[in-house]
Amino acid sequence: MATIVMVDDDELLCAIVARTLAPVGHTVVAVRDGDDALDILWECGPDLAILDCALPGKTGLTILREIRQSAMFHTLPVLILTARRSEWHSKVAMEAGANDYVRKPFDPGELVDKIEHLLATAAGSSDMGTLIDLARLADLRAAVGHAQADTLLAMMTTDIAERTSRIAALLADGDIAQAIKQAHALRGAADGIGALDLAHHCRAIEQQTERGSEQIAACATATIAAIAQARGQAVTSSA
């Protein structure tokens, strides 16, 4: 099941898209005003975003460009759903970072197929870039120095292993409140070093959209390996 943020001021259209995607297990969070879009994205941690071009407040393309500049969301799949029908508008949207472009009125089956494809592609493309955001890691090293950053990363690997083990045990015991508390603490630390996938799983536990321990455990293992690789690259580059 995916969480999808849809930014469109047409309430009826949002309801139609939600009903279209519900049978395949997806939840749509509707946002009416472009100025609220980034805040809602941070709150929801969605798997995909649907943007209209013409919106109150920020335009869809402005939001799209902000998404692509965000370390947290620069790989988020984004589909433009708009009444603008020209090839020029489509080209501009794709150059701004959209993953796909659908014109209104849309065919429900086509919309579902495109969203399923985007979600599957995103799921299959998780790599070190989303496990550890290297740009954010570079900012950390610039701020505190390579030696201190390496110490923080070493401490983080221990914290990831301990907290994810604790979260898994709490989920298994049905102690959701404490699991959420631990996930919130781990998410803050993960965001700080750019562990984007891990932060996403923690947010899903906080929102109670993910209650199993397998996903976060697998992500923790992969993140620890990515941190070790990043530390090794830093040593090699500084030698």
C-alpha positions in Angstrom: 0.0 0.0 0.0 1.4 3.4 -1.0 0.7 6.8 0.5 0.1 9.4 -2.3 0.0 13.1 -1.8 -2.2 14.8 -4.4 -1.9 18.6 -4.7 -5.0 19.9 -6.5 -7.6 22.5 -5.6 -10.4 20.5 -7.3 -12.1 18.6 -4.4 -14.2 16.4 -6.7 -11.2 15.4 -8.7 -9.2 14.4 -5.6 -12.1 12.3 -4.5 -12.3 10.6 -7.9 -8.5 9.8 -7.8 -8.8 8.5 -4.3 -11.7 6.2 -5.3 -9.7 5.1 -8.4 -6.6 4.1 -6.4 -8.3 2.7 -3.3 -9.1 -0.7 -4.9 -5.4 -1.3 -5.5 -4.6 -0.4 -1.9 -3.3 3.1 -2.1 -4.3 6.0 0.2 -4.6 9.6 -1.2 -3.9 12.6 1.0 -5.4 15.7 -0.7 -3.8 19.1 -0.5 -5.8 22.1 -1.9 -3.2 24.9 -1.7 0.3 24.8 -3.3 1.7 26.7 -0.3 0.9 23.8 2.0 2.4 21.1 -0.2 5.9 20.8 1.2 4.7 20.8 4.8 2.3 18.0 4.0 5.0 16.0 2.2 7.2 16.3 5.3 4.3 15.2 7.5 3.2 12.2 5.4 6.5 11.0 3.9 4.6 9.8 0.8 5.6 7.2 -1.7 4.5 9.3 -4.7 3.1 12.8 -5.4 0.5 14.0 -7.9 0.7 17.6 -8.8 -1.6 19.9 -10.8 0.1 22.8 -12.6 -2.3 25.6 -11.8 -2.8 25.9 -8.0 -3.6 28.5 -5.4 -0.3 29.7 -3.9 2.7 28.0 -5.4 2.3 26.4 -8.9 2.8 22.7 -9.4 6.1 23.3 -11.2 7.4 25.5 -8.4 6.5 22.6 -5.9 8.2 20.1 -8.3 11.4 22.1 -8.4 11.4 22.4 -4.6 10.9 18.7 -4.3 13.9 18.0 -6.6 16.1 20.4 -4.5 15.2 18.6 -1.3 17.5 16.0 0.0 14.6 14.1 1.4 12.4 14.1 -1.7 14.7 14.5 -4.7 14.0 10.9 -5.7 10.2 11.0 -4.9 8.2 9.8 -7.9 6.1 12.8 -9.2 3.2 12.6 -11.7 1.8 15.7 -13.2 -2.0 15.6 -13.6 -3.2 18.7 -15.4 -5.6 20.2 -17.9 -2.7 21.7 -19.9 -2.6 19.6 -23.0 0.3 21.0 -25.2 3.5 19.1 -25.8 5.4 22.2 -24.7 3.8 22.0 -21.2 4.6 18.3 -21.0 8.2 19.0 -22.0 8.6 21.8 -19.4 7.3 19.5 -16.7 9.5 16.6 -17.6 12.6 18.9 -17.7 11.7 20.2 -14.3 11.8 16.7 -12.9 8.4 15.1 -13.4 8.4 11.3 -13.8 5.2 11.2 -15.9 2.5 13.5 -17.3 -1.2 12.8 -17.5 -3.8 15.1 -19.1 -7.2 15.7 -17.7 -9.7 14.2 -18.2 -7.8 11.0 -17.5 -8.5 7.3 -18.1 -8.7 5.6 -14.7 -7.0 2.4 -15.9 -4.2 4.5 -17.5 -3.7 6.4 -14.3 -3.5 3.3 -12.2 -1.0 1.7 -14.6 1.2 4.7 -14.6 1.2 5.0 -10.8 1.9 1.3 -10.3 4.8 1.6 -12.8 6.3 4.6 -11.0 6.0 2.9 -7.6 7.6 -0.3 -8.9 10.4 1.6 -10.5 11.1 3.5 -7.3 11.0 0.4 -5.2 13.5 -1.3 -7.5 15.9 1.6 -7.7 16.8 2.0 -4.0 20.6 2.3 -3.8 23.3 4.1 -1.8 21.9 7.4 -3.0 18.7 7.0 -0.9 20.3 4.9 1.8 22.8 7.7 2.5 22.4 11.0 0.8 26.0 11.9 -0.1 25.3 15.6 -0.4 24.0 15.8 3.1 26.9 13.7 4.4 29.3 16.1 2.7 27.6 19.0 4.5 28.1 17.2 7.8 31.8 16.7 7.1 32.2 20.3 6.1 30.5 21.4 9.3 32.3 19.3 11.9 35.3 17.9 10.0 36.0 14.4 8.6 37.3 13.0 11.9 34.3 14.1 13.9 31.9 13.1 11.2 33.5 9.6 11.1 33.0 9.3 14.9 29.3 10.4 14.5 28.8 7.8 11.8 30.3 5.1 13.9 28.0 6.0 16.8 25.1 6.1 14.4 25.6 2.5 13.2 25.5 1.3 16.7 22.4 3.4 17.4 20.7 2.1 14.2 21.3 -1.5 15.2 20.1 -1.1 18.8 17.1 1.0 18.0 15.8 -1.0 15.2 16.1 -4.2 17.3 14.2 -2.4 20.0 11.5 -1.2 17.6 11.1 -4.7 16.2 10.7 -6.2 19.7 8.1 -3.5 20.6 6.1 -4.1 17.5 6.2 -7.8 18.1 4.9 -7.2 21.6 2.2 -4.9 20.3 3.6 -1.9 22.2 2.9 0.6 19.4 3.2 3.7 21.5 6.8 2.9 22.5 7.7 1.7 19.0 6.5 5.1 17.7 8.6 6.9 20.3 11.7 5.0 19.3 11.0 5.4 15.6 10.6 9.2 16.1 14.0 9.4 17.8 15.7 7.3 15.2 14.1 9.3 12.4 15.7 12.5 13.7 19.1 11.0 13.7 18.6 9.3 10.3 17.6 12.6 8.8 20.7 14.3 10.3 23.1 12.0 8.4 20.9 11.7 5.2 19.8 8.1 5.8 16.7 8.8 3.7 15.2 5.3 3.4 15.6 4.6 7.1 13.9 7.9 7.9 11.1 7.0 5.6 10.5 3.6 7.4 10.6 5.4 10.8 8.0 7.9 9.6 5.8 5.0 8.4 5.9 3.5 11.8 5.1 6.8 13.4 2.1 7.1 11.1 1.1 3.5 11.8 1.1 2.7 8.1 3.9 0.1 8.7 3.6 -2.2 11.6 5.9 -5.1 10.6 9.5 -5.2 11.7 10.9 -6.9 8.6 11.0 -3.7 6.4 12.9 -1.5 8.9 15.2 -4.4 9.9 16.2 -4.9 6.3 16.6 -1.2 5.7 18.8 -0.9 8.8 21.1 -3.6 7.6 21.4 -1.9 4.2 21.9 1.5 5.8 24.7 0.3 8.1 26.5 -1.3 5.1 26.1 2.0 3.2 27.5 4.0 6.1 30.5 1.6 6.2 31.0 2.1 2.4 30.8 5.9 2.8 33.3 5.9 5.6 35.6 3.8 3.5 35.3 6.1 0.6 36.2 9.1 2.9 39.3 7.3 4.1 40.4 6.5 0.5 39.8 10.1 -0.7 41.7 11.7 2.2 44.7 9.3 1.9 
